[in-house]
Structures are given as structure tokens and as C-alpha cells.
Amino acid sequence: MEHYSINTYNESSLHNTLKAFYARLYDGKTEVKADRHIYDVLTKDGTVIEIQTKNLSKLYGKLSDTLSKGHRVKLIYPLIYRTRIITTDENGNKISSRLSPKKGCIYDMFRELTGLYSILLNPDFTLEVIKINMIEHRIKYKEPVQTANKSRRFKRDWLKVNKRLEEIIETYTFNSPEDYLKLLPENLPEEFCAKDFNLPKYAHLIIWVLVRMEVIRQTGIKKRSRYYKITERQ
């Protein structure tokens, strides 16, 4: 894949930056109306590229309908590794810049796949996870404020106003069972349970998704633990 500098785009929002980036990368047009949908990017060969920063399950209807109409579909999911939080006052004067203590990892993506498992192995579907560093812009106010959608339980004296792409660190492409199986821990027994993953935060979620994708299958229950094997392919 040919790569382009993101510096041309990274003053806009995260979604708009990635939309422009992938449109140029694949020689496509943005915000195209077709098939009763508005696509983020539509390439000359009819490939649909959708970019979603969270809540991937909300795209299921659109993606499945697009696949049924004969399009190839590439879903771009930016997985945030590190976030730099830049806070300014209401006049745009910088108050602080700091790194969030939270770090993302590739296994976080499985939380987003619980509503998409039925299309993940469609031969015309590709999931592209891009590991990124992001800049989050906050504005600090003199008084506590509520968000526009009134989602805060308690008001705070700041609001998020933008998310921007800082850099793309790594790209992971998934369109076959083997691509997902690469994420399983090394030296996993032929028959395994969640404890064998040594990933207590993610093991049951990974298994839940892969079972429903039929990439792995349950073989039985031993000592109250469910055991699985990798599904054999013809």
C-alpha cells in the first residue's frame, strides 16, 4: 500500500482527516450518495470505505446492505493508543498539554465487533484497524457546563471540542480467519480455555466473538471451564 503524509490533513477532525486521507490513498470521492446511503468514500472500482471511530455495531445495517448490493467494503477503525489532551481557555489560549494515562491495545477492538461478527468473514469485507495517537482539544470554562447531549451526570468546567489525528502507528488488516487467529496467544494448547489466554481483561470477549464467527468452536466443559479448538477449514 502506498502511503501519504498525514500532515496535509491533521488540522481537521479525526474523522474528516481519515476520510480525506483514504480518499486520496484509494483515488476515491468523499460523501457520495448511492444505494440510499451516503458513503464516506467511494472508489472508482465501486469499493465503499467507511470510517467509524466508535460504536461500530451501529453500522451493521448499512454495511450488510452495501455488501448485498455487490460492493466491496473496507471498514476503517482507528484504535487510539495514546491521547494527548490539550486544554485552552475560551479565547484559545493554551492552559496545559498532557498525555492521558490510558493506553489502547489491539484487543480493545473486540468490544466493537460484537455486533458485526456475522459479516466479518464475508469475502467482500475488510476490517482495517489503524493504531493511532490522537490529540483531544478541551476548552476550560469558568463555570461547570453540561454537554450538548446532556450526557454528563455531573457538570464539569470543561468540554471536549475536537479530536485530531496526530500519527498512524501501525495498521492491521482482517479479512480471513487466519488474520484473527494471529491475535491468539503463542503456544496456545490445541484445546484451550479462557485461562490459557493469560489475558484476563479480554479472554472471554475474544472467545465470544470468535465462536460466533465460527473461527473457534466449543469442545466441552471440564472443571466448570469451557474448552475450545480452532475450527478446521476445508
C-alpha positions as CSV (number, residue, x, y, z in Angstrom):
1,M,0.0,0.0,0.0
2,E,1.3,3.4,-0.9
3,H,1.4,5.8,2.0
4,Y,1.0,9.6,2.1
5,S,1.9,12.1,4.7
6,I,-1.0,13.0,7.1
7,N,0.5,16.4,7.7
8,T,-1.7,17.9,5.0
9,Y,-4.9,17.0,6.8
10,N,-4.3,16.8,10.5
11,E,-5.7,20.2,11.4
12,S,-9.3,18.9,10.9
13,S,-11.3,16.5,13.0
14,L,-10.2,12.9,13.3
15,H,-13.0,11.6,11.1
16,N,-12.5,14.2,8.4
17,T,-8.8,13.7,8.4
18,L,-9.1,10.0,7.8
19,K,-11.8,10.5,5.2
20,A,-9.6,12.8,3.1
21,F,-6.6,10.5,3.7
22,Y,-8.3,7.4,2.4
23,A,-10.0,9.1,-0.4
24,R,-6.6,10.2,-1.7
25,L,-4.9,6.9,-1.0
26,Y,-7.5,4.9,-3.0
27,D,-8.4,7.6,-5.5
28,G,-12.0,8.0,-4.3
29,K,-14.6,10.6,-3.7
30,T,-16.0,11.6,-0.3
31,E,-19.6,11.9,0.9
32,V,-21.0,10.0,-2.1
33,K,-24.8,9.4,-2.3
34,A,-25.5,5.9,-3.6
35,D,-27.8,2.9,-2.8
36,R,-29.8,5.1,-0.4
37,H,-26.7,5.7,1.6
38,I,-24.1,8.4,2.0
39,Y,-20.7,6.7,1.9
40,D,-17.6,8.3,3.5
41,V,-15.5,7.2,0.4
42,L,-16.4,5.5,-2.8
43,T,-13.6,4.5,-5.1
44,K,-13.6,4.2,-8.9
45,D,-13.9,0.4,-8.7
46,G,-17.0,0.7,-6.5
47,T,-15.3,-0.1,-3.2
48,V,-17.0,1.5,-0.2
49,I,-14.8,2.8,2.6
50,E,-16.5,3.7,5.9
51,I,-14.6,5.3,8.8
52,Q,-16.1,4.8,12.3
53,T,-14.3,6.0,15.4
54,K,-16.6,4.1,17.9
55,N,-19.9,2.2,18.1
56,L,-19.1,0.0,15.1
57,S,-22.3,-2.0,15.6
58,K,-24.4,1.0,14.6
59,L,-23.0,0.5,11.0
60,Y,-24.2,-3.1,10.7
61,G,-27.4,-2.3,8.7
62,K,-25.6,0.0,6.3
63,L,-22.6,-2.4,5.8
64,S,-24.7,-5.5,5.3
65,D,-27.0,-3.7,2.9
66,T,-24.0,-2.4,1.0
67,L,-22.4,-5.9,0.7
68,S,-25.8,-7.3,-0.5
69,K,-25.6,-4.8,-3.4
70,G,-22.3,-6.2,-4.6
71,H,-19.9,-3.7,-3.2
72,R,-16.6,-4.5,-1.6
73,V,-16.5,-2.8,1.8
74,K,-13.5,-1.6,3.8
75,L,-14.2,-0.5,7.4
76,I,-11.6,1.7,8.9
77,Y,-11.5,1.7,12.7
78,P,-9.0,4.0,14.4
79,L,-7.9,2.3,17.7
80,I,-6.5,5.0,20.0
81,Y,-3.2,4.1,21.5
82,R,-2.3,7.4,23.2
83,T,-4.2,10.6,23.6
84,R,-2.6,14.0,24.2
85,I,-5.0,16.3,25.9
86,I,-4.6,20.0,25.0
87,T,-6.7,22.4,27.1
88,T,-7.3,26.0,26.2
89,D,-9.4,28.8,27.7
90,E,-12.4,30.2,25.9
91,N,-10.2,32.5,23.9
92,G,-7.9,29.8,22.6
93,N,-5.0,30.4,24.9
94,K,-3.3,27.1,25.9
95,I,-3.5,26.2,29.5
96,S,-2.0,22.7,29.5
97,S,-0.8,19.8,27.4
98,R,-0.6,16.3,28.9
99,L,-0.7,12.6,27.9
100,S,-3.7,10.7,29.1
101,P,-2.6,7.7,31.3
102,K,-4.9,5.4,29.3
103,K,-3.4,3.3,26.6
104,G,-5.2,1.2,24.0
105,C,-4.3,-2.2,22.6
106,I,-5.4,-4.3,19.6
107,Y,-7.6,-6.5,21.8
108,D,-9.8,-3.5,22.5
109,M,-11.3,-3.9,19.1
110,F,-13.2,-6.9,20.1
111,R,-15.6,-4.7,22.1
112,E,-16.5,-3.1,18.9
113,L,-17.0,-6.4,16.9
114,T,-19.8,-7.9,19.0
115,G,-22.5,-6.5,16.6
116,L,-20.6,-7.2,13.4
117,Y,-19.4,-10.8,13.7
118,S,-21.8,-12.1,11.0
119,I,-20.2,-10.1,8.3
120,L,-16.5,-10.1,9.4
121,L,-15.6,-13.1,7.2
122,N,-17.7,-12.0,4.2
123,P,-15.2,-12.3,1.3
124,D,-16.0,-8.8,0.2
125,F,-15.5,-7.2,3.6
126,T,-12.2,-6.0,5.1
127,L,-11.7,-4.6,8.6
128,E,-8.7,-2.2,8.8
129,V,-7.7,-1.3,12.3
130,I,-5.3,1.6,12.5
131,K,-3.4,2.1,15.7
132,I,-3.1,5.9,16.2
133,N,-2.0,8.6,18.6
134,M,-4.7,11.3,18.9
135,I,-4.9,14.9,20.1
136,E,-8.0,15.8,22.1
137,H,-8.8,19.5,22.4
138,R,-10.7,20.7,25.5
139,I,-11.9,24.1,26.4
140,K,-11.9,25.1,30.1
141,Y,-14.8,27.3,31.3
142,K,-15.1,29.5,34.4
143,E,-18.2,27.6,35.5
144,P,-19.3,23.9,35.2
145,V,-21.1,23.1,32.0
146,Q,-23.2,20.3,30.5
147,T,-22.5,18.6,27.2
148,A,-24.8,19.4,24.2
149,N,-26.5,15.9,24.5
150,K,-26.8,16.3,28.3
151,S,-24.9,13.1,28.9
152,R,-23.0,14.2,32.0
153,R,-24.2,13.0,35.3
154,F,-22.3,15.9,36.9
155,K,-21.3,19.1,35.2
156,R,-17.6,19.9,34.7
157,D,-15.7,23.0,33.9
158,W,-14.5,21.7,30.5
159,L,-15.8,20.4,27.2
160,K,-14.2,18.2,24.5
161,V,-14.5,20.2,21.3
162,N,-12.4,18.2,18.8
163,K,-10.3,15.1,18.2
164,R,-7.4,15.2,15.8
165,L,-5.1,12.6,14.3
166,E,-1.5,13.0,15.5
167,E,0.0,9.9,13.8
168,I,-0.7,6.5,12.5
169,I,1.5,4.0,14.3
170,E,0.5,0.7,12.8
171,T,-2.1,-0.9,10.5
172,Y,-3.8,-4.3,11.0
173,T,-5.9,-5.8,8.2
174,F,-8.5,-8.5,8.8
175,N,-10.4,-10.4,6.1
176,S,-9.8,-14.1,6.9
177,P,-9.9,-16.4,9.8
178,E,-6.1,-16.5,9.8
179,D,-5.9,-12.8,10.4
180,Y,-8.0,-13.1,13.6
181,L,-6.2,-16.2,14.7
182,K,-2.9,-14.3,14.7
183,L,-4.1,-12.4,17.7
184,L,-4.4,-15.6,19.8
185,P,-1.5,-16.1,22.3
186,E,1.5,-18.0,21.2
187,N,1.9,-21.6,22.4
188,L,-1.9,-22.0,23.0
189,P,-2.8,-25.6,23.6
190,E,-4.7,-27.5,20.9
191,E,-7.7,-27.5,23.2
192,F,-7.8,-24.4,25.3
193,C,-9.9,-22.4,27.8
194,A,-10.0,-18.7,28.7
195,K,-7.4,-19.1,31.4
196,D,-4.9,-20.2,28.7
197,F,-5.0,-16.8,27.1
198,N,-3.4,-15.1,30.0
199,L,-5.4,-12.0,29.1
200,P,-8.0,-11.8,31.9
201,K,-9.4,-8.5,30.7
202,Y,-10.1,-9.7,27.2
203,A,-10.2,-13.5,27.0
204,H,-13.9,-14.1,27.4
205,L,-14.7,-11.3,24.9
206,I,-12.3,-12.6,22.3
207,I,-13.7,-16.1,22.7
208,W,-17.3,-14.8,22.5
209,V,-16.6,-13.1,19.1
210,L,-14.5,-15.9,17.6
211,V,-17.1,-18.6,18.5
212,R,-19.8,-16.6,16.7
213,M,-17.6,-16.1,13.7
214,E,-17.1,-19.9,13.8
215,V,-13.3,-19.4,13.9
216,I,-13.2,-21.5,17.0
217,R,-15.7,-24.0,18.4
218,Q,-16.5,-25.2,21.9
219,T,-15.5,-28.8,22.5
220,G,-16.7,-29.4,26.1
221,I,-16.7,-28.4,29.7
222,K,-14.0,-29.5,32.2
223,K,-13.9,-28.5,35.8
224,R,-16.5,-25.8,35.1
225,S,-14.4,-24.2,32.3
226,R,-15.4,-24.2,28.7
227,Y,-12.8,-25.5,26.2
228,Y,-12.4,-24.7,22.6
229,K,-10.5,-25.7,19.4
230,I,-9.7,-23.8,16.3
231,T,-12.2,-24.7,13.6
232,E,-10.8,-26.8,10.8
233,R,-11.2,-25.3,7.4
234,Q,-11.7,-27.2,4.2
